[in-house]
Amino acid sequence: EMVTVVEDAGGGGHSARSGPDLSHVTLLDPDDNSFILSRARDLAYLQEDLRFVHDLLFLTIAATVGGLLAARAGLPGVIGFLLGGALAGPGGTDSITELVQVESMAEIGVCLLLFCLGLEFSLKELAANVPAALAGLLAVITLCGTLVLLAAGVAQTSLNEALCIGLFASL
């Protein structure tokens, strides 16, 4: 396979700090598909995103204040963290601009929260709660399945489709 490199009139100059500037280079493959290199600088140097840092700092402060208020009210700190983050996010004051990056960090936070909750449980506690967990599971599946079956009957949907939707809704 041949790849043709075409340089723009602006040219790919050299910078003393970051090496060759490849932002004006276009690659052409044998099918004449063009690809523009978009990295103007070497990635070995730290790129800073001050808006993202501001959003993370704002969320950290909001969660800390929420956690402190929850602790004073006698509630678990996690509830305050969640409420502080919810109030700072798009559902509250909408002061977060880098939403995608903050959502990625939030997913990591949820994973860490679940990990911490997993550390709290012992095998004895889990074994003692198996009957209650199974009863709750069966109750939720039965309730969701029944409601969806009733809704499917009103909407005149086939039984197989309604049962499938009901079981997925119960998850």
CORBELNOR-V484307 format. One record per residue. N is the residue number from 1. PHI is phi in whole degrees, -180 to 180 (* if undefined). PSI is psi in whole degrees, 0 to 359 (999 if undefined). D_CENTER is the distance of its C-alpha to the mean C-alpha in whole Angstrom. Layout:
n->[N;N]
phi->[PHI;PHI]
psi->[PSI;PSI]
d_center->[D_CENTER;D_CENTER]
This chain:
n->[1;2;3;4;5;6;7;8;9;10;11;12;13;14;15;16;17;18;19;20;21;22;23;24;25;26;27;28;29;30;31;32;33;34;35;36;37;38;39;40;41;42;43;44;45;46;47;48;49;50;51;52;53;54;55;56;57;58;59;60;61;62;63;64;65;66;67;68;69;70;71;72;73;74;75;76;77;78;79;80;81;82;83;84;85;86;87;88;89;90;91;92;93;94;95;96;97;98;99;100;101;102;103;104;105;106;107;108;109;110;111;112;113;114;115;116;117;118;119;120;121;122;123;124;125;126;127;128;129;130;131;132;133;134;135;136;137;138;139;140;141;142;143;144;145;146;147;148;149;150;151;152;153;154;155;156;157;158;159;160;161;162;163;164;165;166;167;168;169;170;171]
phi->[*;-107;-123;-99;-103;-118;-99;-74;-61;-65;72;-99;-78;-111;-113;-65;-89;-120;85;-68;-92;-101;-74;-106;-94;-118;-103;-119;-92;-61;-92;62;-83;-104;-129;-101;-78;-105;-87;-78;-131;-69;-80;-71;-93;-66;-98;-111;-125;-66;-66;-66;-63;-61;-63;-65;-64;-62;-66;-64;-65;-63;-68;-65;-63;-62;-65;-66;-65;-67;-64;-67;-83;83;-98;-62;-62;-61;-63;-65;-61;-65;-67;-63;-67;-67;-70;-80;-81;-67;-83;-115;-80;56;-98;-99;-103;-89;-65;-65;-67;-69;-63;-63;-66;-66;-64;-65;-63;-65;-62;-66;-63;-65;-63;-64;-65;-64;-70;-75;-86;-115;-65;-65;-64;-64;-65;-72;-100;-61;-61;-67;-66;-67;-65;-65;-62;-65;-65;-66;-63;-66;-63;-64;-61;-65;-62;-71;-63;-65;-65;-69;-65;-68;-84;57;-99;-64;-64;-63;-66;-65;-66;-63;-64;-63;-69;-68;-67;-74;-76]
psi->[138;139;127;134;123;126;141;165;331;334;156;94;180;142;142;332;320;7;203;141;109;19;345;11;135;134;137;128;177;339;14;27;131;143;126;129;125;357;105;339;165;135;0;342;144;127;131;141;92;329;319;319;319;315;317;320;317;317;322;317;316;318;322;315;318;319;319;318;322;320;321;329;359;15;161;145;330;323;318;321;314;317;321;317;322;321;328;338;193;341;348;252;349;44;8;126;325;68;319;315;320;324;321;318;325;322;322;320;320;319;317;323;315;324;315;321;323;329;336;335;147;162;327;316;319;317;325;335;5;314;319;321;318;322;318;320;312;323;317;316;317;314;311;317;317;315;318;323;319;316;323;326;320;321;358;52;154;153;317;317;318;319;319;314;319;318;322;324;330;343;999]
d_center->[39;39;37;39;38;38;38;38;41;39;39;37;38;38;37;38;35;32;35;35;33;32;30;33;34;33;34;35;35;38;37;37;33;32;29;29;28;26;25;28;28;28;25;27;27;24;22;21;19;20;18;15;17;18;15;14;18;18;15;17;20;19;17;21;23;21;22;25;26;25;27;30;30;30;26;24;22;18;19;20;17;15;17;17;14;14;17;16;13;14;15;18;19;17;18;14;15;12;9;7;8;8;4;4;7;6;4;8;9;9;10;13;14;15;16;19;19;20;23;24;26;29;30;33;31;29;32;34;31;31;33;31;28;30;31;28;27;30;30;27;27;31;30;27;29;32;30;29;33;34;32;33;36;36;35;37;34;35;35;33;30;30;30;27;25;26;25;22;22;23;20]
